[in-house]
Amino acid sequence: MSWINTLKVAIIEEDFTNISKVLQEMPKFDNLEEATEALALIKGATKLAISEKQKILEAMNKIKKTKKFLEH
């Protein structure tokens, strides 16, 4: 499977471990089209990671509020 396809699958599956692994093994691209597609995928992966980070922060804040409520 090509690097680009591997990254696509990792993004679709929201597999952050695999996304990270694939990005660390980024090849040199033979043409502008491949490089442009890779850039778009990397931007998509970044947006996905930011969204997941926000969800985790929200969950952590809810847990903190619940913990604080239960302690009083």
TORTISE-535767 format. One record per atom (N, C-alpha, C): atom name; residue in three letters; residue number from 1; z, y, x. Coordinates in Angstrom, 3 decimals. Each point is the difference from the previous one (the first is absolute). Example, Ala and Ser with C-alpha at 12.3 -4.5 7.8 and 13.67 -1.06 7.14 Angstrom:
2
<site><atomo>N</atomo><residuo>Ala</residuo><num>1</num><c3>7.800</c3><c2>-5.690</c2><c1>13.190</c1></site>
<site><atomo>CA</atomo><residuo>Ala</residuo><num>1</num><c3>0.000</c3><c2>1.190</c2><c1>-0.890</c1></site>
<site><atomo>C</atomo><residuo>Ala</residuo><num>1</num><c3>0.000</c3><c2>1.200</c2><c1>0.900</c1></site>
<site><atomo>N</atomo><residuo>Ser</residuo><num>2</num><c3>-0.720</c3><c2>1.050</c2><c1>-0.350</c1></site>
<site><atomo>CA</atomo><residuo>Ser</residuo><num>2</num><c3>0.060</c3><c2>1.190</c2><c1>0.820</c1></site>
<site><atomo>C</atomo><residuo>Ser</residuo><num>2</num><c3>0.730</c3><c2>1.090</c2><c1>-0.770</c1></site>
***
This chain:
72
<site><atomo>N</atomo><residuo>Met</residuo><num>1</num><c3>0.000</c3><c2>-1.168</c2><c1>0.848</c1></site>
<site><atomo>CA</atomo><residuo>Met</residuo><num>1</num><c3>0.000</c3><c2>1.168</c2><c1>-0.848</c1></site>
<site><atomo>C</atomo><residuo>Met</residuo><num>1</num><c3>0.000</c3><c2>1.235</c2><c1>0.897</c1></site>
<site><atomo>N</atomo><residuo>Ser</residuo><num>2</num><c3>-0.763</c3><c2>0.985</c2><c1>-0.373</c1></site>
<site><atomo>CA</atomo><residuo>Ser</residuo><num>2</num><c3>-0.092</c3><c2>1.214</c2><c1>0.810</c1></site>
<site><atomo>C</atomo><residuo>Ser</residuo><num>2</num><c3>1.294</c3><c2>0.810</c2><c1>-0.093</c1></site>
<site><atomo>N</atomo><residuo>Trp</residuo><num>3</num><c3>0.180</c3><c2>0.887</c2><c1>0.954</c1></site>
<site><atomo>CA</atomo><residuo>Trp</residuo><num>3</num><c3>1.195</c3><c2>0.836</c2><c1>0.038</c1></site>
<site><atomo>C</atomo><residuo>Trp</residuo><num>3</num><c3>0.115</c3><c2>0.820</c2><c1>-1.281</c1></site>
<site><atomo>N</atomo><residuo>Ile</residuo><num>4</num><c3>-1.106</c3><c2>0.586</c2><c1>-0.442</c1></site>
<site><atomo>CA</atomo><residuo>Ile</residuo><num>4</num><c3>0.005</c3><c2>0.839</c2><c1>-1.201</c1></site>
<site><atomo>C</atomo><residuo>Ile</residuo><num>4</num><c3>0.378</c3><c2>-0.834</c2><c1>-1.224</c1></site>
<site><atomo>N</atomo><residuo>Asn</residuo><num>5</num><c3>-0.560</c3><c2>-1.184</c2><c1>-0.132</c1></site>
<site><atomo>CA</atomo><residuo>Asn</residuo><num>5</num><c3>0.334</c3><c2>-0.847</c2><c1>-1.141</c1></site>
<site><atomo>C</atomo><residuo>Asn</residuo><num>5</num><c3>1.456</c3><c2>-0.448</c2><c1>0.039</c1></site>
<site><atomo>N</atomo><residuo>Thr</residuo><num>6</num><c3>0.500</c3><c2>-0.285</c2><c1>1.187</c1></site>
<site><atomo>CA</atomo><residuo>Thr</residuo><num>6</num><c3>1.408</c3><c2>-0.386</c2><c1>0.141</c1></site>
<site><atomo>C</atomo><residuo>Thr</residuo><num>6</num><c3>0.908</c3><c2>1.139</c2><c1>-0.447</c1></site>
<site><atomo>N</atomo><residuo>Leu</residuo><num>7</num><c3>-0.356</c3><c2>1.218</c2><c1>0.376</c1></site>
<site><atomo>CA</atomo><residuo>Leu</residuo><num>7</num><c3>0.784</c3><c2>1.167</c2><c1>-0.416</c1></site>
<site><atomo>C</atomo><residuo>Leu</residuo><num>7</num><c3>-0.086</c3><c2>0.191</c2><c1>-1.512</c1></site>
<site><atomo>N</atomo><residuo>Lys</residuo><num>8</num><c3>-1.181</c3><c2>-0.167</c2><c1>-0.565</c1></site>
<site><atomo>CA</atomo><residuo>Lys</residuo><num>8</num><c3>-0.160</c3><c2>0.126</c2><c1>-1.450</c1></site>
<site><atomo>C</atomo><residuo>Lys</residuo><num>8</num><c3>0.917</c3><c2>-0.965</c2><c1>-0.734</c1></site>
<site><atomo>N</atomo><residuo>Val</residuo><num>9</num><c3>0.020</c3><c2>-1.250</c2><c1>0.442</c1></site>
<site><atomo>CA</atomo><residuo>Val</residuo><num>9</num><c3>0.836</c3><c2>-1.019</c2><c1>-0.649</c1></site>
<site><atomo>C</atomo><residuo>Val</residuo><num>9</num><c3>1.473</c3><c2>0.374</c2><c1>0.118</c1></site>
<site><atomo>N</atomo><residuo>Ala</residuo><num>10</num><c3>0.419</c3><c2>0.444</c2><c1>1.166</c1></site>
<site><atomo>CA</atomo><residuo>Ala</residuo><num>10</num><c3>1.395</c3><c2>0.388</c2><c1>0.199</c1></site>
<site><atomo>C</atomo><residuo>Ala</residuo><num>10</num><c3>0.389</c3><c2>1.160</c2><c1>-0.915</c1></site>
<site><atomo>N</atomo><residuo>Ile</residuo><num>11</num><c3>-0.901</c3><c2>0.950</c2><c1>-0.176</c1></site>
<site><atomo>CA</atomo><residuo>Ile</residuo><num>11</num><c3>0.268</c3><c2>1.143</c2><c1>-0.875</c1></site>
<site><atomo>C</atomo><residuo>Ile</residuo><num>11</num><c3>0.084</c3><c2>-0.464</c2><c1>-1.446</c1></site>
<site><atomo>N</atomo><residuo>Ile</residuo><num>12</num><c3>-0.939</c3><c2>-0.820</c2><c1>-0.430</c1></site>
<site><atomo>CA</atomo><residuo>Ile</residuo><num>12</num><c3>0.005</c3><c2>-0.496</c2><c1>-1.377</c1></site>
<site><atomo>C</atomo><residuo>Ile</residuo><num>12</num><c3>1.282</c3><c2>-0.770</c2><c1>-0.296</c1></site>
<site><atomo>N</atomo><residuo>Glu</residuo><num>13</num><c3>0.429</c3><c2>-0.812</c2><c1>0.954</c1></site>
<site><atomo>CA</atomo><residuo>Glu</residuo><num>13</num><c3>1.212</c3><c2>-0.794</c2><c1>-0.167</c1></site>
<site><atomo>C</atomo><residuo>Glu</residuo><num>13</num><c3>1.275</c3><c2>0.811</c2><c1>0.245</c1></site>
<site><atomo>N</atomo><residuo>Glu</residuo><num>14</num><c3>-0.159</c3><c2>1.254</c2><c1>0.434</c1></site>
<site><atomo>CA</atomo><residuo>Glu</residuo><num>14</num><c3>1.118</c3><c2>0.869</c2><c1>0.354</c1></site>
<site><atomo>C</atomo><residuo>Glu</residuo><num>14</num><c3>0.931</c3><c2>-0.707</c2><c1>0.991</c1></site>
<site><atomo>N</atomo><residuo>Asp</residuo><num>15</num><c3>-0.615</c3><c2>-0.623</c2><c1>0.987</c1></site>
<site><atomo>CA</atomo><residuo>Asp</residuo><num>15</num><c3>0.710</c3><c2>-0.746</c2><c1>1.041</c1></site>
<site><atomo>C</atomo><residuo>Asp</residuo><num>15</num><c3>0.163</c3><c2>0.918</c2><c1>1.211</c1></site>
<site><atomo>N</atomo><residuo>Phe</residuo><num>16</num><c3>1.120</c3><c2>0.728</c2><c1>0.035</c1></site>
<site><atomo>CA</atomo><residuo>Phe</residuo><num>16</num><c3>0.202</c3><c2>1.004</c2><c1>1.026</c1></site>
<site><atomo>C</atomo><residuo>Phe</residuo><num>16</num><c3>0.125</c3><c2>-0.598</c2><c1>1.398</c1></site>
<site><atomo>N</atomo><residuo>Thr</residuo><num>17</num><c3>0.534</c3><c2>-1.193</c2><c1>0.085</c1></site>
<site><atomo>CA</atomo><residuo>Thr</residuo><num>17</num><c3>0.093</c3><c2>-0.670</c2><c1>1.298</c1></site>
<site><atomo>C</atomo><residuo>Thr</residuo><num>17</num><c3>-1.393</c3><c2>-0.264</c2><c1>0.549</c1></site>
<site><atomo>N</atomo><residuo>Asn</residuo><num>18</num><c3>-0.873</c3><c2>-0.523</c2><c1>-0.850</c1></site>
<site><atomo>CA</atomo><residuo>Asn</residuo><num>18</num><c3>-1.362</c3><c2>-0.299</c2><c1>0.430</c1></site>
<site><atomo>C</atomo><residuo>Asn</residuo><num>18</num><c3>-0.797</c3><c2>1.278</c2><c1>0.251</c1></site>
<site><atomo>N</atomo><residuo>Ile</residuo><num>19</num><c3>0.211</c3><c2>1.018</c2><c1>-0.812</c1></site>
<site><atomo>CA</atomo><residuo>Ile</residuo><num>19</num><c3>-0.675</c3><c2>1.285</c2><c1>0.229</c1></site>
<site><atomo>C</atomo><residuo>Ile</residuo><num>19</num><c3>0.333</c3><c2>0.513</c2><c1>1.394</c1></site>
<site><atomo>N</atomo><residuo>Ser</residuo><num>20</num><c3>1.276</c3><c2>-0.020</c2><c1>0.332</c1></site>
<site><atomo>CA</atomo><residuo>Ser</residuo><num>20</num><c3>0.436</c3><c2>0.457</c2><c1>1.312</c1></site>
<site><atomo>C</atomo><residuo>Ser</residuo><num>20</num><c3>-0.641</c3><c2>-0.824</c2><c1>1.117</c1></site>
<site><atomo>N</atomo><residuo>Lys</residuo><num>21</num><c3>0.004</c3><c2>-1.293</c2><c1>-0.174</c1></site>
<site><atomo>CA</atomo><residuo>Lys</residuo><num>21</num><c3>-0.591</c3><c2>-0.895</c2><c1>1.006</c1></site>
<site><atomo>C</atomo><residuo>Lys</residuo><num>21</num><c3>-1.489</c3><c2>0.291</c2><c1>0.192</c1></site>
<site><atomo>N</atomo><residuo>Val</residuo><num>22</num><c3>-0.712</c3><c2>0.155</c2><c1>-1.103</c1></site>
<site><atomo>CA</atomo><residuo>Val</residuo><num>22</num><c3>-1.442</c3><c2>0.252</c2><c1>0.064</c1></site>
<site><atomo>C</atomo><residuo>Val</residuo><num>22</num><c3>-0.272</c3><c2>1.345</c2><c1>0.671</c1></site>
<site><atomo>N</atomo><residuo>Leu</residuo><num>23</num><c3>0.784</c3><c2>1.009</c2><c1>-0.343</c1></site>
<site><atomo>CA</atomo><residuo>Leu</residuo><num>23</num><c3>-0.210</c3><c2>1.328</c2><c1>0.586</c1></site>
<site><atomo>C</atomo><residuo>Leu</residuo><num>23</num><c3>0.269</c3><c2>0.007</c2><c1>1.501</c1></site>
<site><atomo>N</atomo><residuo>Gln</residuo><num>24</num><c3>0.917</c3><c2>-0.832</c2><c1>0.454</c1></site>
<site><atomo>CA</atomo><residuo>Gln</residuo><num>24</num><c3>0.277</c3><c2>-0.079</c2><c1>1.437</c1></site>
<site><atomo>C</atomo><residuo>Gln</residuo><num>24</num><c3>-1.143</c3><c2>-0.654</c2><c1>0.764</c1></site>
<site><atomo>N</atomo><residuo>Glu</residuo><num>25</num><c3>-0.844</c3><c2>-0.742</c2><c1>-0.708</c1></site>
<site><atomo>CA</atomo><residuo>Glu</residuo><num>25</num><c3>-1.117</c3><c2>-0.709</c2><c1>0.633</c1></site>
<site><atomo>C</atomo><residuo>Glu</residuo><num>25</num><c3>-1.343</c3><c2>0.669</c2><c1>-0.312</c1></site>
<site><atomo>N</atomo><residuo>Met</residuo><num>26</num><c3>0.005</c3><c2>1.298</c2><c1>-0.255</c1></site>
<site><atomo>CA</atomo><residuo>Met</residuo><num>26</num><c3>-1.214</c3><c2>0.698</c2><c1>-0.392</c1></site>
<site><atomo>C</atomo><residuo>Met</residuo><num>26</num><c3>-1.065</c3><c2>-0.069</c2><c1>1.100</c1></site>
<site><atomo>N</atomo><residuo>Pro</residuo><num>27</num><c3>-1.191</c3><c2>-0.455</c2><c1>-0.377</c1></site>
<site><atomo>CA</atomo><residuo>Pro</residuo><num>27</num><c3>-1.071</c3><c2>-0.101</c2><c1>0.993</c1></site>
<site><atomo>C</atomo><residuo>Pro</residuo><num>27</num><c3>-0.732</c3><c2>1.330</c2><c1>0.175</c1></site>
<site><atomo>N</atomo><residuo>Lys</residuo><num>28</num><c3>-0.888</c3><c2>0.039</c2><c1>0.953</c1></site>
<site><atomo>CA</atomo><residuo>Lys</residuo><num>28</num><c3>-0.929</c3><c2>1.132</c2><c1>0.125</c1></site>
<site><atomo>C</atomo><residuo>Lys</residuo><num>28</num><c3>-1.157</c3><c2>-0.310</c2><c1>-0.946</c1></site>
<site><atomo>N</atomo><residuo>Phe</residuo><num>29</num><c3>-0.438</c3><c2>0.990</c2><c1>-0.734</c1></site>
<site><atomo>CA</atomo><residuo>Phe</residuo><num>29</num><c3>-1.039</c3><c2>-0.217</c2><c1>-0.998</c1></site>
<site><atomo>C</atomo><residuo>Phe</residuo><num>29</num><c3>-1.376</c3><c2>0.273</c2><c1>0.585</c1></site>
<site><atomo>N</atomo><residuo>Asp</residuo><num>30</num><c3>-0.966</c3><c2>-0.799</c2><c1>-0.450</c1></site>
<site><atomo>CA</atomo><residuo>Asp</residuo><num>30</num><c3>-1.356</c3><c2>0.077</c2><c1>0.528</c1></site>
<site><atomo>C</atomo><residuo>Asp</residuo><num>30</num><c3>-0.807</c3><c2>1.151</c2><c1>-0.579</c1></site>
<site><atomo>N</atomo><residuo>Asn</residuo><num>31</num><c3>0.375</c3><c2>0.424</c2><c1>-1.212</c1></site>
<site><atomo>CA</atomo><residuo>Asn</residuo><num>31</num><c3>-0.790</c3><c2>1.063</c2><c1>-0.612</c1></site>
<site><atomo>C</atomo><residuo>Asn</residuo><num>31</num><c3>0.892</c3><c2>0.913</c2><c1>-0.839</c1></site>
<site><atomo>N</atomo><residuo>Leu</residuo><num>32</num><c3>-0.548</c3><c2>1.120</c2><c1>-0.394</c1></site>
<site><atomo>CA</atomo><residuo>Leu</residuo><num>32</num><c3>0.733</c3><c2>1.007</c2><c1>-0.754</c1></site>
<site><atomo>C</atomo><residuo>Leu</residuo><num>32</num><c3>0.423</c3><c2>-0.520</c2><c1>-1.367</c1></site>
<site><atomo>N</atomo><residuo>Glu</residuo><num>33</num><c3>-0.833</c3><c2>-0.812</c2><c1>-0.622</c1></site>
<site><atomo>CA</atomo><residuo>Glu</residuo><num>33</num><c3>0.316</c3><c2>-0.533</c2><c1>-1.331</c1></site>
<site><atomo>C</atomo><residuo>Glu</residuo><num>33</num><c3>1.286</c3><c2>-0.839</c2><c1>0.027</c1></site>
<site><atomo>N</atomo><residuo>Glu</residuo><num>34</num><c3>0.129</c3><c2>-0.872</c2><c1>0.987</c1></site>
<site><atomo>CA</atomo><residuo>Glu</residuo><num>34</num><c3>1.204</c3><c2>-0.827</c2><c1>0.126</c1></site>
<site><atomo>C</atomo><residuo>Glu</residuo><num>34</num><c3>1.223</c3><c2>0.870</c2><c1>0.290</c1></site>
<site><atomo>N</atomo><residuo>Ala</residuo><num>35</num><c3>-0.164</c3><c2>0.977</c2><c1>0.862</c1></site>
<site><atomo>CA</atomo><residuo>Ala</residuo><num>35</num><c3>1.116</c3><c2>0.886</c2><c1>0.344</c1></site>
<site><atomo>C</atomo><residuo>Ala</residuo><num>35</num><c3>0.441</c3><c2>0.810</c2><c1>-1.223</c1></site>
<site><atomo>N</atomo><residuo>Thr</residuo><num>36</num><c3>-0.951</c3><c2>0.460</c2><c1>-0.785</c1></site>
<site><atomo>CA</atomo><residuo>Thr</residuo><num>36</num><c3>0.306</c3><c2>0.765</c2><c1>-1.206</c1></site>
<site><atomo>C</atomo><residuo>Thr</residuo><num>36</num><c3>0.730</c3><c2>-0.865</c2><c1>-1.022</c1></site>
<site><atomo>N</atomo><residuo>Glu</residuo><num>37</num><c3>-0.458</c3><c2>-1.227</c2><c1>-0.173</c1></site>
<site><atomo>CA</atomo><residuo>Glu</residuo><num>37</num><c3>0.659</c3><c2>-0.923</c2><c1>-0.924</c1></site>
<site><atomo>C</atomo><residuo>Glu</residuo><num>37</num><c3>1.420</c3><c2>-0.308</c2><c1>0.473</c1></site>
<site><atomo>N</atomo><residuo>Ala</residuo><num>38</num><c3>0.162</c3><c2>-0.218</c2><c1>1.287</c1></site>
<site><atomo>CA</atomo><residuo>Ala</residuo><num>38</num><c3>1.322</c3><c2>-0.280</c2><c1>0.556</c1></site>
<site><atomo>C</atomo><residuo>Ala</residuo><num>38</num><c3>0.936</c3><c2>1.181</c2><c1>-0.229</c1></site>
<site><atomo>N</atomo><residuo>Leu</residuo><num>39</num><c3>-0.505</c3><c2>1.210</c2><c1>0.205</c1></site>
<site><atomo>CA</atomo><residuo>Leu</residuo><num>39</num><c3>0.819</c3><c2>1.192</c2><c1>-0.213</c1></site>
<site><atomo>C</atomo><residuo>Leu</residuo><num>39</num><c3>0.445</c3><c2>0.095</c2><c1>-1.452</c1></site>
<site><atomo>N</atomo><residuo>Ala</residuo><num>40</num><c3>-0.905</c3><c2>-0.265</c2><c1>-0.926</c1></site>
<site><atomo>CA</atomo><residuo>Ala</residuo><num>40</num><c3>0.349</c3><c2>0.037</c2><c1>-1.425</c1></site>
<site><atomo>C</atomo><residuo>Ala</residuo><num>40</num><c3>1.064</c3><c2>-1.046</c2><c1>-0.324</c1></site>
<site><atomo>N</atomo><residuo>Leu</residuo><num>41</num><c3>-0.121</c3><c2>-1.175</c2><c1>0.569</c1></site>
<site><atomo>CA</atomo><residuo>Leu</residuo><num>41</num><c3>0.987</c3><c2>-1.052</c2><c1>-0.238</c1></site>
<site><atomo>C</atomo><residuo>Leu</residuo><num>41</num><c3>1.356</c3><c2>0.371</c2><c1>0.593</c1></site>
<site><atomo>N</atomo><residuo>Ile</residuo><num>42</num><c3>-0.012</c3><c2>0.595</c2><c1>1.168</c1></site>
<site><atomo>CA</atomo><residuo>Ile</residuo><num>42</num><c3>1.259</c3><c2>0.415</c2><c1>0.631</c1></site>
<site><atomo>C</atomo><residuo>Ile</residuo><num>42</num><c3>0.674</c3><c2>1.083</c2><c1>-0.844</c1></site>
<site><atomo>N</atomo><residuo>Lys</residuo><num>43</num><c3>-0.777</c3><c2>0.925</c2><c1>-0.531</c1></site>
<site><atomo>CA</atomo><residuo>Lys</residuo><num>43</num><c3>0.561</c3><c2>1.020</c2><c1>-0.890</c1></site>
<site><atomo>C</atomo><residuo>Lys</residuo><num>43</num><c3>0.597</c3><c2>-0.651</c2><c1>-1.244</c1></site>
<site><atomo>N</atomo><residuo>Gly</residuo><num>44</num><c3>-0.693</c3><c2>-0.999</c2><c1>-0.545</c1></site>
<site><atomo>CA</atomo><residuo>Gly</residuo><num>44</num><c3>0.517</c3><c2>-0.716</c2><c1>-1.165</c1></site>
<site><atomo>C</atomo><residuo>Gly</residuo><num>44</num><c3>1.295</c3><c2>-0.727</c2><c1>0.320</c1></site>
<site><atomo>N</atomo><residuo>Ala</residuo><num>45</num><c3>0.054</c3><c2>-0.628</c2><c1>1.155</c1></site>
<site><atomo>CA</atomo><residuo>Ala</residuo><num>45</num><c3>1.215</c3><c2>-0.703</c2><c1>0.418</c1></site>
<site><atomo>C</atomo><residuo>Ala</residuo><num>45</num><c3>1.152</c3><c2>0.987</c2><c1>0.176</c1></site>
<site><atomo>N</atomo><residuo>Thr</residuo><num>46</num><c3>-0.300</c3><c2>1.170</c2><c1>0.526</c1></site>
<site><atomo>CA</atomo><residuo>Thr</residuo><num>46</num><c3>1.026</c3><c2>1.030</c2><c1>0.180</c1></site>
<site><atomo>C</atomo><residuo>Thr</residuo><num>46</num><c3>0.546</c3><c2>0.462</c2><c1>-1.341</c1></site>
<site><atomo>N</atomo><residuo>Lys</residuo><num>47</num><c3>-0.880</c3><c2>0.238</c2><c1>-0.963</c1></site>
<site><atomo>CA</atomo><residuo>Lys</residuo><num>47</num><c3>0.444</c3><c2>0.411</c2><c1>-1.339</c1></site>
<site><atomo>C</atomo><residuo>Lys</residuo><num>47</num><c3>0.859</c3><c2>-1.084</c2><c1>-0.635</c1></site>
<site><atomo>N</atomo><residuo>Leu</residuo><num>48</num><c3>-0.402</c3><c2>-1.241</c2><c1>0.169</c1></site>
<site><atomo>CA</atomo><residuo>Leu</residuo><num>48</num><c3>0.757</c3><c2>-1.125</c2><c1>-0.534</c1></site>
<site><atomo>C</atomo><residuo>Leu</residuo><num>48</num><c3>1.393</c3><c2>-0.050</c2><c1>0.623</c1></site>
<site><atomo>N</atomo><residuo>Ala</residuo><num>49</num><c3>0.084</c3><c2>0.177</c2><c1>1.297</c1></site>
<site><atomo>CA</atomo><residuo>Ala</residuo><num>49</num><c3>1.285</c3><c2>-0.023</c2><c1>0.696</c1></site>
<site><atomo>C</atomo><residuo>Ala</residuo><num>49</num><c3>0.896</c3><c2>1.161</c2><c1>-0.447</c1></site>
<site><atomo>N</atomo><residuo>Ile</residuo><num>50</num><c3>-0.571</c3><c2>1.167</c2><c1>-0.172</c1></site>
<site><atomo>CA</atomo><residuo>Ile</residuo><num>50</num><c3>0.772</c3><c2>1.164</c2><c1>-0.453</c1></site>
<site><atomo>C</atomo><residuo>Ile</residuo><num>50</num><c3>0.530</c3><c2>-0.236</c2><c1>-1.412</c1></site>
<site><atomo>N</atomo><residuo>Ser</residuo><num>51</num><c3>-0.833</c3><c2>-0.563</c2><c1>-0.846</c1></site>
<site><atomo>CA</atomo><residuo>Ser</residuo><num>51</num><c3>0.417</c3><c2>-0.310</c2><c1>-1.364</c1></site>
<site><atomo>C</atomo><residuo>Ser</residuo><num>51</num><c3>1.132</c3><c2>-1.016</c2><c1>-0.008</c1></site>
<site><atomo>N</atomo><residuo>Glu</residuo><num>52</num><c3>-0.113</c3><c2>-1.033</c2><c1>0.808</c1></site>
<site><atomo>CA</atomo><residuo>Glu</residuo><num>52</num><c3>1.043</c3><c2>-1.024</c2><c1>0.084</c1></site>
<site><atomo>C</atomo><residuo>Glu</residuo><num>52</num><c3>1.290</c3><c2>0.598</c2><c1>0.551</c1></site>
<site><atomo>N</atomo><residuo>Lys</residuo><num>53</num><c3>-0.108</c3><c2>0.866</c2><c1>0.976</c1></site>
<site><atomo>CA</atomo><residuo>Lys</residuo><num>53</num><c3>1.169</c3><c2>0.664</c2><c1>0.567</c1></site>
<site><atomo>C</atomo><residuo>Lys</residuo><num>53</num><c3>0.716</c3><c2>0.809</c2><c1>-1.075</c1></site>
<site><atomo>N</atomo><residuo>Gln</residuo><num>54</num><c3>-0.764</c3><c2>0.706</c2><c1>-0.817</c1></site>
<site><atomo>CA</atomo><residuo>Gln</residuo><num>54</num><c3>0.591</c3><c2>0.808</c2><c1>-1.064</c1></site>
<site><atomo>C</atomo><residuo>Gln</residuo><num>54</num><c3>0.725</c3><c2>-0.885</c2><c1>-1.011</c1></site>
<site><atomo>N</atomo><residuo>Lys</residuo><num>55</num><c3>-0.590</c3><c2>-1.133</c2><c1>-0.351</c1></site>
<site><atomo>CA</atomo><residuo>Lys</residuo><num>55</num><c3>0.641</c3><c2>-0.928</c2><c1>-0.940</c1></site>
<site><atomo>C</atomo><residuo>Lys</residuo><num>55</num><c3>1.323</c3><c2>-0.512</c2><c1>0.577</c1></site>
<site><atomo>N</atomo><residuo>Ile</residuo><num>56</num><c3>-0.004</c3><c2>-0.316</c2><c1>1.271</c1></site>
<site><atomo>CA</atomo><residuo>Ile</residuo><num>56</num><c3>1.222</c3><c2>-0.493</c2><c1>0.647</c1></site>
<site><atomo>C</atomo><residuo>Ile</residuo><num>56</num><c3>1.068</c3><c2>1.084</c2><c1>0.031</c1></site>
<site><atomo>N</atomo><residuo>Leu</residuo><num>57</num><c3>-0.389</c3><c2>1.231</c2><c1>0.322</c1></site>
<site><atomo>CA</atomo><residuo>Leu</residuo><num>57</num><c3>0.969</c3><c2>1.106</c2><c1>0.013</c1></site>
<site><atomo>C</atomo><residuo>Leu</residuo><num>57</num><c3>0.601</c3><c2>0.224</c2><c1>-1.380</c1></site>
<site><atomo>N</atomo><residuo>Glu</residuo><num>58</num><c3>-0.823</c3><c2>-0.077</c2><c1>-1.037</c1></site>
<site><atomo>CA</atomo><residuo>Glu</residuo><num>58</num><c3>0.494</c3><c2>0.164</c2><c1>-1.364</c1></site>
<site><atomo>C</atomo><residuo>Glu</residuo><num>58</num><c3>0.973</c3><c2>-1.113</c2><c1>-0.358</c1></site>
<site><atomo>N</atomo><residuo>Ala</residuo><num>59</num><c3>-0.320</c3><c2>-1.229</c2><c1>0.373</c1></site>
<site><atomo>CA</atomo><residuo>Ala</residuo><num>59</num><c3>0.890</c3><c2>-1.129</c2><c1>-0.277</c1></site>
<site><atomo>C</atomo><residuo>Ala</residuo><num>59</num><c3>1.320</c3><c2>0.164</c2><c1>0.749</c1></site>
<site><atomo>N</atomo><residuo>Met</residuo><num>60</num><c3>-0.081</c3><c2>0.453</c2><c1>1.246</c1></site>
<site><atomo>CA</atomo><residuo>Met</residuo><num>60</num><c3>1.222</c3><c2>0.208</c2><c1>0.783</c1></site>
<site><atomo>C</atomo><residuo>Met</residuo><num>60</num><c3>0.876</c3><c2>1.082</c2><c1>-0.631</c1></site>
<site><atomo>N</atomo><residuo>Asn</residuo><num>61</num><c3>-0.619</c3><c2>1.075</c2><c1>-0.476</c1></site>
<site><atomo>CA</atomo><residuo>Asn</residuo><num>61</num><c3>0.766</c3><c2>1.068</c2><c1>-0.638</c1></site>
<site><atomo>C</atomo><residuo>Asn</residuo><num>61</num><c3>0.670</c3><c2>-0.484</c2><c1>-1.283</c1></site>
<site><atomo>N</atomo><residuo>Lys</residuo><num>62</num><c3>-0.691</c3><c2>-0.833</c2><c1>-0.759</c1></site>
<site><atomo>CA</atomo><residuo>Lys</residuo><num>62</num><c3>0.599</c3><c2>-0.560</c2><c1>-1.223</c1></site>
<site><atomo>C</atomo><residuo>Lys</residuo><num>62</num><c3>1.199</c3><c2>-0.870</c2><c1>0.352</c1></site>
<site><atomo>N</atomo><residuo>Ile</residuo><num>63</num><c3>-0.140</c3><c2>-0.784</c2><c1>1.043</c1></site>
<site><atomo>CA</atomo><residuo>Ile</residuo><num>63</num><c3>1.107</c3><c2>-0.868</c2><c1>0.434</c1></site>
<site><atomo>C</atomo><residuo>Ile</residuo><num>63</num><c3>1.189</c3><c2>0.852</c2><c1>0.453</c1></site>
<site><atomo>N</atomo><residuo>Lys</residuo><num>64</num><c3>-0.276</c3><c2>1.055</c2><c1>0.759</c1></site>
<site><atomo>CA</atomo><residuo>Lys</residuo><num>64</num><c3>1.076</c3><c2>0.883</c2><c1>0.463</c1></site>
<site><atomo>C</atomo><residuo>Lys</residuo><num>64</num><c3>0.724</c3><c2>0.644</c2><c1>-1.188</c1></site>
<site><atomo>N</atomo><residuo>Lys</residuo><num>65</num><c3>-0.766</c3><c2>0.460</c2><c1>-0.993</c1></site>
<site><atomo>CA</atomo><residuo>Lys</residuo><num>65</num><c3>0.604</c3><c2>0.625</c2><c1>-1.182</c1></site>
<site><atomo>C</atomo><residuo>Lys</residuo><num>65</num><c3>0.835</c3><c2>-1.007</c2><c1>-0.775</c1></site>
<site><atomo>N</atomo><residuo>Thr</residuo><num>66</num><c3>-0.512</c3><c2>-1.194</c2><c1>-0.138</c1></site>
<site><atomo>CA</atomo><residuo>Thr</residuo><num>66</num><c3>0.739</c3><c2>-1.051</c2><c1>-0.714</c1></site>
<site><atomo>C</atomo><residuo>Thr</residuo><num>66</num><c3>1.283</c3><c2>-0.346</c2><c1>0.739</c1></site>
<site><atomo>N</atomo><residuo>Lys</residuo><num>67</num><c3>-0.096</c3><c2>-0.136</c2><c1>1.314</c1></site>
<site><atomo>CA</atomo><residuo>Lys</residuo><num>67</num><c3>1.163</c3><c2>-0.318</c2><c1>0.817</c1></site>
<site><atomo>C</atomo><residuo>Lys</residuo><num>67</num><c3>1.054</c3><c2>1.112</c2><c1>-0.135</c1></site>
<site><atomo>N</atomo><residuo>Lys</residuo><num>68</num><c3>-0.443</c3><c2>1.242</c2><c1>0.075</c1></site>
<site><atomo>CA</atomo><residuo>Lys</residuo><num>68</num><c3>0.911</c3><c2>1.130</c2><c1>-0.114</c1></site>
<site><atomo>C</atomo><residuo>Lys</residuo><num>68</num><c3>0.663</c3><c2>0.017</c2><c1>-1.374</c1></site>
<site><atomo>N</atomo><residuo>Phe</residuo><num>69</num><c3>-0.759</c3><c2>-0.284</c2><c1>-1.029</c1></site>
<site><atomo>CA</atomo><residuo>Phe</residuo><num>69</num><c3>0.536</c3><c2>-0.035</c2><c1>-1.364</c1></site>
<site><atomo>C</atomo><residuo>Phe</residuo><num>69</num><c3>1.050</c3><c2>-1.095</c2><c1>-0.146</c1></site>
<site><atomo>N</atomo><residuo>Leu</residuo><num>70</num><c3>-0.300</c3><c2>-1.170</c2><c1>0.542</c1></site>
<site><atomo>CA</atomo><residuo>Leu</residuo><num>70</num><c3>0.923</c3><c2>-1.135</c2><c1>-0.108</c1></site>
<site><atomo>C</atomo><residuo>Leu</residuo><num>70</num><c3>1.264</c3><c2>0.168</c2><c1>0.820</c1></site>
<site><atomo>N</atomo><residuo>Glu</residuo><num>71</num><c3>-0.063</c3><c2>0.796</c2><c1>1.066</c1></site>
<site><atomo>CA</atomo><residuo>Glu</residuo><num>71</num><c3>1.164</c3><c2>0.227</c2><c1>0.850</c1></site>
<site><atomo>C</atomo><residuo>Glu</residuo><num>71</num><c3>0.997</c3><c2>0.951</c2><c1>-0.644</c1></site>
<site><atomo>N</atomo><residuo>His</residuo><num>72</num><c3>-0.427</c3><c2>0.794</c2><c1>-0.960</c1></site>
<site><atomo>CA</atomo><residuo>His</residuo><num>72</num><c3>0.909</c3><c2>0.990</c2><c1>-0.617</c1></site>
<site><atomo>C</atomo><residuo>His</residuo><num>72</num><c3>0.539</c3><c2>-0.493</c2><c1>-1.289</c1></site>
***
